[in-house]
Every structure is written in structure tokens, then in C-alpha cells.
């Protein structure tokens, strides 16, 4: 059973950077595509980024493109999200997740296709 644990969140000033990690246990992360999502208070969970099993394909949303970079180190069983030029509107709980079987990559931004979620890590960006 795959378990995911996020880390690396914290409080940072606007314009700063954070690197989130998503560590797997119970199974090897190389067998899974991984998505990053976030949820701000009072808002729905939204997609941030995505990476395929080998890292050959990555995806970003309009909010994350150009500022965030997703990567993975399968030897370390970990996926990373480097976040630069952070803005107050990036404040949210960030989650990593693995999709269900028969997942289609073009659906990566849709949370309902993911079934294994971490507990989340809080990112707070002050203005």
C-alpha cells in the first residue's frame, strides 16, 4: 500500500522559495505518476503540477508555470516541487498524490482521479 508524506512547507516572504518533497513508503514511487495539488482555506483543491513515472512528461497549471519545477528521484523514492517567486496567493496546504489505475495522463489536473494522498504540508507566503 503506497503511503505518501509531504515535507518542506513553511512561512516565507513574497518572492521567496521553498522546496517541497513527497516521500513514498510501502511501495516504490517509480511505479507511480505523481501530482501536486493545493487547497487554500475556503477554496477547492486545485492542481499544481504533475510528473510521469520516468519524469519524461511534466505538467503545470497557469498558476505554477514558470515559477514551479517538479522533479523526481526514484532512487530516493521522492518527488520534489521547487517553488520560486512565491506570492501570497500561493498560500495553501500542498498535497502530493498518486492516481488510480487506468489513469489517463491528460486528466492529471483532476483531483478525482487520484486515490493515494499525503497528509499535506502548509505553505504560507507573507506579503
N, C-alpha and C positions, 0 to 999 in steps of 0.2 A: 504494500500500500504506500503510494507516494505521499510524503509529507513535505511541505514547503515552509520555510521560515525566512521572513524578511528581516533585514537589519540595515542600519546606516542612516535612518532618519534623524531629524533633529531640528534645531532652531538655527536659521541662517538669515542674514540680511539680504535684502533685494540686491540682485546682481551676483550673489554668491553661488557656490556649487556644493553639491552633495553627490555621493556615490552610494546607491542602494545595492544591496546584494540579496539574492534569493537562493538559499541553500536547500538542497534536497536531501532527504533521508528516506529509508525504506525502499528506495528504488533508485536506479541511476538516471540522472537528469538527461543523459544523452538520448534517451528514448522518447523525449517529450519536446514538442513545441512549447514555448512559454510566452505568456502575455503579461504585461504590466497594466494595471488599472489603478484608478484613484477615485476616492469619494470624499467630497467636501461636505461639511455639515449642511443638511437641508437639500442636498443635491443628489442626483442619481449617480451611480457608479459609471465612470467613463473610461474608455480605453486610452492608453498612453503609448504603448509600444509592443512589439511582437518580434519573436525570433524563432526560426525553424530549428529543427533538431541539430542540424550541422552548422547553423549560422549562415547558410547560403542566402537566405532571404530574411529581410527585416522589414518592419512596418512602423510608421509613425503617423500620428494624427497632426492636424493643423496646429494644435497647441504645443506639440512636442518637437516637431520637425525643426531642424536647425539648431536646437538647444540641447536636446537629449540624445544620448547614444546608448543603444542596447548592445550587449556583447555576452559571450558565454565562454566558460572554461569548463569543458566537460570533464577534464581530468580532476578538477577541483569540485565537480558536482554543483556548480554555481552559475547563475546568470546574474549579470550586473546591469544597472541602469545609471549611467553617468548623466547628471543633470547640471547644466551650466546656465548662467544668466537667469537665475531663478527670479520669479516675480511673486508678489503677494497672492496672486490668483492661482499659483501652483500649490498653495496650502491645502493639504488633504491627507487622508490616510492612503498610503500606497500599498497595493496588493500585487503579488505575483500569483499566477495560476496556470494550471495545465489543462488543456482541452480534453473533452471526452473522445472516445473512439469514433472513428469515421468523421473526424473534424475536417472541414474544408478550409484551407488557408485563407481564402478570400473572405471568410467570415470572422477573421481574427479579432475584429473590434467589437464583436457582440458578446457580452458577458454570459449570455445564457448558454453558450457552447462550451463553457469551462466548468469543470467539476471538482478540481482539486485546488483549493485556495489556501494561501497562508493566512496568518492572523493579522497581517498589516503592520506598517511602520509609519509613524506620524512624521510628516514634513510640515514645518511651519516657516513661512517666509515673511519677515517683518519689513515694513516699508521704511 
